[in-house]
Amino acid sequence: MKHVFAKKALALLLVLCLAFGVLTACGAKEEETATAEKTYKIAMICDSSISDGGWGAACYNGMIGAAEVLGWETAYTDSIDQSAYADTMISYCDLGYDMIFAPGNQYSDAVVQVAADYPDVAFAVLNGSTDLPTDNIMSMLPNADQIGSIAGIIAGLMSESNVIGFIGGMELDTTKSKLAHFESAAQVINPDITAVSAYAGSFSDTAKGMELAASMINEGADVFFGDASAVDSGARQAIDQANGDTVTIIDIGQPSDLLGQNPCVACSVVTDNAGMLQICLEACEAGTFGNEVVYGSLENGCVYLGSFNDDLIDADTQAMIVEYVQQLQDGTFGN
């Protein structure tokens, strides 16, 4: 009888231990689940290369910068044709990415198409129009008027020939605005200036950039500004070749600070893509993403004047540029 009682007691003890173990394990699992944080993921698609030294590189670096602040994972597909925009985005959506970053207005149609089929994925479009946002689309819109005007201020003070050159990739609204304000701001400084311009029909045709820049140099252009990604890199190559050992033709870079990339780069107009994109990432995490345009400007620091090449712009001219840009921010430039 004692042995039977002992066996029953031992069995009961084992049951209690097992039950306690299960409860402990469940409690630990619930605690682990409660404390685990979601890892968000963002992917960028781009029709130019992330190593183009211009638009593609600046947008990729902007994504990396914003993602690092918030701990997002990143991926990208670059140098893709327009026909592959939608399919590339769909691939990332199917892989569970939380946000697709499309760095240009040219992706808008594909974004609208894919976003409709993936309502739980966020889509952030740089240079997207003001009427693009929906429940899962946001536009990031740097102030194109200010960007063009800053470059025009530099050109107006620096041109010796009174001819300035502009090369665009595509005839997008933002690019046309940059051209218009590039010319008008330069003419505020020097009414005798005229602008020669051309569109490459591409953001990746480096050879076309060289061709267009060489043609404009033949027309007398001595200050250049572009909005064409890798095409701009080609233009800078042509400018450097034309200059030889002495820089008399200069380039104004964008959207990142390109000082030192080419001997001809005198200054840059910088867009803080990371700052604008971080606002989108934070909205996604907070569950408030959508139906919004995130603006970048001189006023909020998402557009600003880059570093000066001291060998090409003397101290007095630098001071004048800074003063005129401050007037632009204050709304008094040209008044």
N, C-alpha and C positions, 0 to 999 in steps of 0.2 A: 504493500500500500504506500509505503514511504517513497519507493522508487517511482510509482505512478504519479504521485503528487509532485515529485521533483521534476519529472519529465513535463508535466503540465505547466509547472512554474517556469521551466526553461523555455518552453514553447511560447508562453505568454510574454516572457521577457524579449524573445527574438522578434515577436510581432510588434511589440512596442518600439524596439530599436529600429526596425524597418520603417515603421510609420513615422518615427521621428526623423529618420534619414530622408525619407521622401519629402516630408514637410520642409526640412532644412534645405534640401536641394531645390524644391519649388520656390522657397523664399529667396534663395540666392539667385535663381534664374529670373524671378520677377524683379529683383533689385538690379541685376545686370541689364535687363531690358529697359528698366526705368532710367538707368544712368547712361545707356548707350546713346550716342548722338549720330544723327544721320550725316553721311558724307555726301555733300552736293557735288554735282558734276556739270561742267560747262564745256561746250565744244564750239570752235570757230570754223566756219567755212570761208574760203577766200579764193578769188579768181587770180590773184597775184601771189607771189612767193613771200613767205615770211622772212626771207633773207634778201629782199629787194633793196634794202637800205632806205626805204621810203614808207609808203602807205601800209603795205602788208606787214612790214616789220614793226611799225609803230602800233598797229592794231593788235598784233600778236603780243607785243610787250605790254600793252595796256591790259589785255586779258590776264596775262600772267601776274601782273602787279596787283590787280583787283582780287584775283583768286587767292593769292598768297595771304592777303590781309585777312580773309575770311575762312581760309582752309579748304577751298574748293579744289577738286581734281579738274584737270584740264586736258583737252585733246584738240587736234586741229586737222583739217584737210585743206591743203593749199593748191594753187595753180590748177584750178578746176574750170571747165568750160561752163558756159551759161546753161547748157542742156543738162548738166549734172547737179545744178543747185538743189533742186527739190529732192532728188534721190539721195543725195549726200546727207541732207538734213533728216530725211526719213530714217536713214540708217542709224544715226545717232539717237533719234527718238526711240527707235526699237531697242536700242541698247540701254535705255533707261536714263539718258541724260536729262537733267532738270532744266537746262537752258541752252538754247542755240544762239550764238552771237554771229550776226551777219553784218560785216563792217562796210556797209554802203547801200545807198538807195537802190542800186541796180538789183538787189536781192529781194526787193519788196514783194513782187508778184509771187515768187516762189514761197516766201514766208507766209503770205496770206493763204496760199493753197495748203501748205503743210500744217499751219497752225489750226486751221479749221478741223483737221482730222486728228490732231493731238491737243485737245483742250487742256490737258494737265501739264504740258510742256510750255515753258516760258521762252519767248522769242524777243531778243533785244537787237534793234536795227540801228546802226550808227548812220547818221545823216538821213534817217527815215523822215518822211513827211509828217506834218502835224495832224493829218487825218488818217494816218496809218494805225495808231494804237487801237487795240480791242481788249477783251478780257484777258488775253494771254500774249499780247504784243505791246512793247513799249518802244518808243523812238528816243534816240539820243541825238541831239541836234546842236553841234557847235555853232556859234554865231559866225556864219559865212561872211556876213557884211564886215564884221570886225577883223576877221582873218585877212580878207582882201585888203582892207584899209591899212592894216599894220604893214603889210608888204608894200603897199603903195606909198606909204610914208617913207619907208627906207629907200624905195626906188626913186622917189621924187628928190630926195636929198643926195643920192649917189650917182645918178645918171649924168654922164658928161656929154653924151650924144643926143640927148632928149628923145631917145627911142628905147622903149622897154618892151620885153617879150613875155608872153604868157602861153603856156602849153597845157591844154586840158586833155583828160582821158576821154570822157564821154560828155555830151551836152546835157548834164544833169543840172537841175535848178540851183543846187548849191555851188557847182562849179561856175555856172554863168554869173552868179552873184559875186563870187570871189573875183572874177575877171572885171566885172563892172566897177567894183569898189577899189580894186587894184589901180585901175586907170584913173578913176575920179579922185582918189586920195592923192595920187602922184601929181595930178594937175592942180590940186589945192596948193601944193608946195611949189610946183613949177608949171605954170599954165602952158608952156611951150611943148610939154611932153606929149608924145603920142604912143599908143600901145599897138603892137602887132601881135596877133594871136592865131592859134590853130588848135584843132582837136585831132588827136591821134586815132580815135575810134577804138582805143584799147587802153588797158592799164598795164599791160605786160610786154608791149613791143618796144624793147630797148633800142633797137635799130631805128625805129620810127622817131623816137625821141632825139636821137643823134641827127637824123635827117632834118627834122623840123628846127632844131636849135641852130644847125649850120646855116639853114636858109635865113633865119631871123638875124643871125650875126652878119650875114651879107647885106641885110637891110639896115644895118647900123645898130641893132639892139645891143646894149651893154649892161643891162640889168635884167635878170630872168626870175620868173616865179612860175611854179607849176602846180597842177592838181591832178597828177596822172601816175602816181606810184612808180613802177619800174620804168615807165617812159621818161619820168623826170631824171632817173639815174642815167639813162642814155643821153639826155640833154646835158647833164653835168659833164659827162665824158667829152662831148663835143666842145663844150666851153673850155675845159682844161686843155684840149688839143689846140684850140684856137689861141689860147693865152700863151702857151709855151712856158718860158721861164718867168715871165712877168705877167701878173694878174691885172688885166684891165677890164675884163668882162666878169661880172659877179653873178652869183645865184643866191636867192633867198629860199631856204629850205622850209618844208613842212611835211607832216604834222608833228614830227619830233625834232629835237635839237640835233641838227646834222653837222654842227661845227666839228671840223677835222676830218669829215668823210671825204671831201674833195677840196683841193686848194682854192677853188672858186667860191666856196660857201662863205658868205660874209656874215650871215645871221639867219635865224629861223623864226617862224611863227609856230608856236607849240600848242598843241591841243592835248589836254589831259584826258585821254580816253579812259585811263584807269579810274579816274575820279568819277566820271559819269557812269561807267559800267558798275562800279562798286555800289552806287545807289540802286541799280537794277538788281544786283545780287542780294542786297539787304532786303529789298522789297519781296523778292522771291522767298527768302527765309521767313519773312514775317507774314507771308500769305496775303500781301497787299499788292502783288504785281499786276500790272495791266492798266490800260486806259490812261496813259500818262506820257508826256514828253519831258525828257530830262534835258535841260538846256545847259550848254557850256559857254562861258563868256569871260570877258575881262573882269566883270564884277564879281563872279564867284571863283575866279582863279583857274577855271578850266580852259581858258585861252590866255596865253601870255607870250611876251617877247623872250626869245631865246638868247643864248650867249653871243657876244660880239667877237668877230675876228679882228683883233687889235691891229693886225698888219694891214687890213683892208679898210677899216673904218676908224678914223682918228677920234680922239677923246671928245673934241668939241661937237663933232657930228653925232657921236653916240649920245651925248647929253641932249641934243636937239631931238633925236629920235625918241628918247625916253619922255621928253616933255610933250611931244605931239601925241604919243600913245596915251599919256595921262589925260590929255585933252579929249582924246577919243573916248576914253572911259568916262570922263565927266560929262560928255555930251556937248563940248564946246568946240571941238575940232571943225575948222572950216567956217565958223560963225564970225 
